Structure formats: C-alpha cells, structure tokens
Amino acid sequence: MNSPSASDAPLASALSSRATVAMAHSASADIAPTISPADPTIMSVVGRHLHDGETHYPVRPGMTELREAIDARLAVHGTSVRGPGAVLVCASAGEAAFVTLLGLDLVPGGTLWGELGSRHDALLAWTGVSVTDRDPGGSVPFVRDVGSALFGDERLGVRPDELLIGDLESLPIAPFDIGFVAGPPQLVASITKWKQASSICAPSPSQRAALTALGVGV
C-alpha cells in the first residue's frame, strides 16, 4: 500500500474532522467509539480523483462501474447479470430503504412484505409502514435488507424477483458509507425516480472508495 502523499493533507484533515464528530456523537450516546483509520490505498485513490476535479456530482443513480460491480456480486448469489439498471447506489442503507418505500408507493401507512430488520424501525415508524412476513398479494415484491452480507462468504440465495437493500460496510471503506437497492430493473427505475427527487447522488469519494475496495477503476 502507498502512504498518503503531502497533497492528500486536506483530505486527511477532513476525514480527521469527520472522525472527531463521529467520536463525539458516540461519546454523547454512551457508545464506545469504533472509528478505524482510513485505508492508505483508498485515501490515495480518493485524493487523486478529488485533486483531478471529481466533485460530489457523478452519475445520479451511481457510478456505472460500481453498479455493475454490485450486480456482478448479485449474480454470485443467484441472480443473472442484469446490468447497472438493476442497481441504485445511495448514500447509505437508510436512504436506500427510504427511497424504496417511496418508490413502492407505501408511504404513508402501507404494508411491506419482507425482512427489514431492526435498524430501520425508526424509519418504518415515521412513515407508518408495517412489515409482514406473509405475501399480501398484489404487486408488492419481497424486500430484504441484507446488510453487508452481499460481500461476505455466505450464499444469500437471491431470487430474481426480490428487492435487496444493503451496504458495503464489510469492505475496508471506513469512514465512507455506501448503500444500495438492487432488484428487477423496472422496479429499480421506479425507486430511482424518488431517489432523484430526494437527493442528488451518493458522494463521489464514497463511491470511489467502494470501487477501490472492490478492485475496480482504481
């Protein structure tokens, strides 16, 4: 791994400030800080792209290479390769869950068939959306939050008709965050419309960090 160069100093300073804020929040919440040092190679790649003028405004649904890499990983877990249209990149798994609820026209007060887990409880309470483990019928697909398991060793057994919400936290991309929605392209297209209306795009540095960790486009 290459050590960060002197030109990386502003980026290192910004990351240090972000870590300080995160640690202060953890302390106020009486949670032990778990901030890890940024990977030097990722820092170098992110810094180079920032120095070359890459801003926070890449392709709005997510960088094509990253969407293709996530789709290829989905294929390892049971789907066919569907292309970048099957993946929407978000700033976090929370944002991915939120735009999915909007894109499926479940807000407010709809019923979702799936497995979202406890980390989205506050979002579900705020939107009035309930989750059932039984197929309610109609056009609502099965929605599953897989966390960062997509990039683990366990086989998820992904069905081609389900929507997945996930993140890349199992990859060494701290302190950057990335979330995604993946599934049938026609459903992802509908969710993308709500993503476009609610935010501009996932930050470019986070996407570059993810691509670097995946060994793509370094």
LINJO-V914263 format. One line per field, one symbol per residue. ss: DSSP state (H for helix, E for strand, L for the rest). psi: psi as a letter, one per 30 degrees, with the letter a starting at -180 (. if undefined). burial: 1 if it has 24 or more other ideal C-beta (glycine too) atoms within 12 Angstrom, else 0. Layout:
ss = ???
psi = ???
burial = ???
This chain:
ss = LLLLLHHHHHHHHHHHHHHHHHHHHHHHLLLLLLLLLLLHHHHHHHHHHHHLLLLLLLLLLLLHHHHHHHHHHHHHLLLLLLLHHHEEEELLHHHHHHHHHHHLLLLLLLEEEEELLHHHHHHHHHHLLEEELLLLLLLLLLEEEEELHHHLLLLLLLLLLLEEEEELLLLLLLLLLLEEEELLHHHHHHHHHHHHHHLLLLLHHHHHHHHHHLLLLL
psi = kkkkleffeeeeeeeeeeeeeeeeeeefghkkkhkkkkkeeeeeeeeeeefggkagiakeflkeeeeeeeeeeeefgflljflffgkkklfleeeeeefeeefghfklglkkjajflffgeeeeeefgklklgkjfabgjlkkkjgbgffgafkkfhkkfflkkkalgffligkglkkllkkakeeeeeeeeeeeefflelkkeeeeeeeeeffgkh.
burial = 00010001001100100000000000000000000001101111111111000000010111101111111111001010010111111111111111111111011001111111000100110010111000000001111111111110000101001111111110111111111111111011011101100110111111111111110010
